[in-house]
Amino acid sequence: MQDNKKLFSSITGKMIVTKEGKRLGFVRDITFETKSGELINIIVKDSTPYTKNLNLEKTNSHELLIPYSAIIAIGDFIIVSEEDLI
């Protein structure tokens, strides 16, 4: 059986794009629930002007958050559904 696990180090720094190909920025970090290990959000670094117009949730230090549930695929890029961001 193929293992679908991704290491944290293999995800950080990857470009985040929508399924339509719009660039949103890069993965800086990931937030998760400590008790269950459930992934909650991706913290975006170097966000694009397009991303800033999406009205995303922000951290206390004003970093943009993308819900982990919006991720469609992880490969060379992190692909997210824009519909799940709005």
MOCOR-V51675 format. One record per backbone hydrogen bond with DSSP energy under -1.0 kcal/mol. NH is the residue of the N-H (numbers start at 0). CO is the residue of the C=O. E is the energy in kcal/mol with one decimal. If there is no record, write none. Layout:
# MOCOR-V51675
NH&CO&E ; NH&CO&E
This chain:
# MOCOR-V51675
9&6&-1.1 ; 10&7&-1.5 ; 11&7&-2.0 ; 12&26&-2.8 ; 13&10&-1.9 ; 15&24&-3.4 ; 16&77&-2.8 ; 17&21&-2.3 ; 18&79&-1.4 ; 20&17&-2.0 ; 23&15&-3.1 ; 24&15&-1.1 ; 25&44&-2.6 ; 26&13&-2.1 ; 27&42&-3.2 ; 28&42&-1.2 ; 30&40&-2.5 ; 32&37&-2.8 ; 36&32&-2.7 ; 39&30&-3.1 ; 41&65&-2.8 ; 42&28&-2.9 ; 43&63&-2.6 ; 44&25&-2.9 ; 47&23&-1.3 ; 51&47&-1.6 ; 53&50&-1.7 ; 58&62&-2.4 ; 61&58&-1.9 ; 64&56&-2.6 ; 65&41&-2.5 ; 67&39&-2.9 ; 69&66&-2.0 ; 70&67&-1.7 ; 71&78&-3.6 ; 72&78&-1.5 ; 74&76&-2.5 ; 77&14&-3.0 ; 78&72&-2.7 ; 79&16&-2.5 ; 80&69&-2.6 ; 84&81&-1.4
